[in-house]
Amino acid sequence: MSRVEDMNQKWVEDLKGIILDMDGVLWKGSQPLADLPSVFDRVSNRGWKVLGMTNNSTRTPAHYLAKLKSFGVDLEPWQVINSSEATAEHLKEMHPQGGYVYAVGERGLLNALSDAGFSSLAEEDREPLAVVAGMDRELTYRKIERAARYIRKGIPFIGTNPDKTYPTPNGLAPGAGVVLAAIEAASGISPQIMGKPNRRMYQAALKRLNCSPEEVLVVGDRLETDILGAHHIGCRSGLVLSGVSSWEDLEGWSPKPDLVADDVESLLETIQSDE
């Protein structure tokens, strides 16, 4: 079942680009959620530029490009952005010279920081420029304790993304928000978020697409990140029910997405059928 929140889709005629969340929209784990080559062909046939954007900080953009290729979709490096890149770009703006940061996270975050000129190797006798945290499936008490100690001294606390869960074929699994909550509980300080729904990631995506907000449709599976972030930046939004958020979640939610559909294929078909 699909539903269109805005039955008058005149705004569709002005679209020039589409931003697709990936986990929960294009796939769950290693399982595609649609005929992905067909999805991207539909987008291409409309003349839209496309970009994949994810809050997942554990993987590199190269990983997502390879995963898309395994599903039969070829994109260029500029067409994938994640919260690790947004975090590294923010730090680079704050500290152009680079330096040491204390990072709690996985390879995607550590690689992005390194590429931007930041060392994340533990240095006991040196205070970091920032504490940077994302999803970490090897989180320990020691990491939480050390991060909290720095933060209580006044070191900035930066979080890649706030997602408390992420969708997998076996159901929802704990996400980066769980890590951030642990460090916040120990330090008493909330993190500055870089990923969705923060405007930073959307601004970076719009710059890559060379589009204005009103020319872009954001498609995601989570109301509090994808849909809220699209609203903040001024983009149109489409919610798919193949990931985290459900019809029940939508009932009391504001702002409403412009489109709602079971999956990304249904959403694109809905737009096409109403033209």
Solvent accessible surface area in square Angstrom, and as a share of the most:
residue,aa,sasa,rsa
1,M,167,0.75
2,S,47,0.30
3,R,99,0.36
4,V,15,0.09
5,E,56,0.25
6,D,39,0.20
7,M,136,0.61
8,N,98,0.50
9,Q,19,0.08
10,K,125,0.53
11,W,21,0.07
12,V,6,0.03
13,E,129,0.58
14,D,91,0.47
15,L,11,0.06
16,K,110,0.47
17,G,0,0.00
18,I,0,0.00
19,I,1,0.01
20,L,1,0.00
21,D,11,0.06
22,M,0,0.00
23,D,26,0.14
24,G,0,0.00
25,V,0,0.00
26,L,1,0.01
27,W,0,0.00
28,K,49,0.21
29,G,34,0.33
30,S,89,0.57
31,Q,100,0.45
32,P,66,0.42
33,L,48,0.24
34,A,17,0.13
35,D,80,0.41
36,L,2,0.01
37,P,52,0.33
38,S,38,0.25
39,V,0,0.00
40,F,21,0.09
41,D,82,0.43
42,R,64,0.23
43,V,1,0.00
44,S,75,0.48
45,N,129,0.66
46,R,59,0.21
47,G,60,0.57
48,W,17,0.06
49,K,80,0.34
50,V,14,0.08
51,L,0,0.00
52,G,3,0.03
53,M,1,0.00
54,T,2,0.01
55,N,8,0.04
56,N,35,0.18
57,S,1,0.01
58,T,7,0.04
59,R,96,0.35
60,T,20,0.12
61,P,32,0.20
62,A,67,0.52
63,H,52,0.23
64,Y,3,0.01
65,L,33,0.17
66,A,62,0.48
67,K,38,0.16
68,L,1,0.00
69,K,127,0.54
70,S,85,0.55
71,F,40,0.16
72,G,51,0.49
73,V,7,0.04
74,D,106,0.55
75,L,31,0.15
76,E,102,0.46
77,P,98,0.62
78,W,91,0.32
79,Q,21,0.09
80,V,0,0.00
81,I,0,0.00
82,N,0,0.00
83,S,0,0.00
84,S,1,0.00
85,E,39,0.17
86,A,0,0.00
87,T,0,0.00
88,A,5,0.04
89,E,69,0.31
90,H,16,0.07
91,L,2,0.01
92,K,80,0.34
93,E,103,0.46
94,M,110,0.49
95,H,45,0.20
96,P,92,0.58
97,Q,134,0.60
98,G,3,0.03
99,G,21,0.20
100,Y,1,0.00
101,V,0,0.00
102,Y,17,0.07
103,A,17,0.13
104,V,1,0.00
105,G,13,0.12
106,E,34,0.15
107,R,153,0.56
108,G,2,0.02
109,L,0,0.00
110,L,65,0.33
111,N,58,0.30
112,A,14,0.11
113,L,0,0.00
114,S,72,0.46
115,D,128,0.66
116,A,18,0.14
117,G,44,0.42
118,F,5,0.02
119,S,47,0.30
120,S,31,0.20
121,L,141,0.70
122,A,71,0.55
123,E,45,0.20
124,E,120,0.54
125,D,140,0.73
126,R,117,0.43
127,E,95,0.43
128,P,5,0.03
129,L,52,0.26
130,A,1,0.01
131,V,0,0.00
132,V,0,0.00
133,A,0,0.00
134,G,0,0.00
135,M,17,0.07
136,D,9,0.05
137,R,138,0.50
138,E,134,0.60
139,L,56,0.28
140,T,65,0.38
141,Y,181,0.69
142,R,118,0.43
143,K,55,0.23
144,I,32,0.16
145,E,56,0.25
146,R,10,0.04
147,A,0,0.00
148,A,1,0.01
149,R,73,0.27
150,Y,5,0.02
151,I,6,0.03
152,R,138,0.50
153,K,121,0.51
154,G,60,0.58
155,I,25,0.13
156,P,72,0.45
157,F,10,0.04
158,I,5,0.03
159,G,0,0.00
160,T,0,0.00
161,N,6,0.03
162,P,42,0.26
163,D,19,0.10
164,K,144,0.61
165,T,37,0.22
166,Y,53,0.20
167,P,9,0.06
168,T,29,0.17
169,P,63,0.40
170,N,151,0.78
171,G,37,0.36
172,L,100,0.50
173,A,23,0.18
174,P,93,0.58
175,G,3,0.03
176,A,2,0.02
177,G,8,0.08
178,V,73,0.42
179,V,8,0.04
180,L,8,0.04
181,A,57,0.44
182,A,30,0.23
183,I,0,0.00
184,E,61,0.27
185,A,90,0.70
186,A,43,0.33
187,S,12,0.08
188,G,64,0.61
189,I,84,0.43
190,S,73,0.47
191,P,24,0.15
192,Q,93,0.41
193,I,37,0.19
194,M,2,0.01
195,G,0,0.00
196,K,4,0.01
197,P,27,0.17
198,N,48,0.25
199,R,115,0.42
200,R,52,0.19
201,M,0,0.00
202,Y,0,0.00
203,Q,92,0.41
204,A,18,0.14
205,A,0,0.00
206,L,14,0.07
207,K,171,0.73
208,R,69,0.25
209,L,1,0.00
210,N,128,0.66
211,C,15,0.09
212,S,37,0.24
213,P,39,0.24
214,E,109,0.49
215,E,34,0.15
216,V,0,0.00
217,L,0,0.00
218,V,2,0.01
219,V,0,0.00
220,G,0,0.00
221,D,5,0.02
222,R,13,0.05
223,L,5,0.02
224,E,75,0.34
225,T,3,0.02
226,D,3,0.02
227,I,1,0.01
228,L,40,0.20
229,G,0,0.00
230,A,0,0.00
231,H,103,0.46
232,H,82,0.37
233,I,15,0.08
234,G,45,0.43
235,C,11,0.07
236,R,80,0.29
237,S,6,0.04
238,G,0,0.00
239,L,0,0.00
240,V,0,0.00
241,L,36,0.18
242,S,20,0.13
243,G,17,0.17
244,V,33,0.19
245,S,6,0.04
246,S,39,0.25
247,W,68,0.24
248,E,125,0.56
249,D,74,0.38
250,L,3,0.01
251,E,137,0.62
252,G,80,0.77
253,W,56,0.20
254,S,92,0.59
255,P,27,0.17
256,K,93,0.39
257,P,1,0.01
258,D,24,0.12
259,L,2,0.01
260,V,1,0.01
261,A,1,0.01
262,D,51,0.26
263,D,36,0.19
264,V,0,0.00
265,E,47,0.21
266,S,27,0.17
267,L,1,0.00
268,L,3,0.02
269,E,80,0.36
270,T,21,0.12
271,I,1,0.01
272,Q,93,0.42
273,S,88,0.57
274,D,64,0.33
275,E,139,0.62
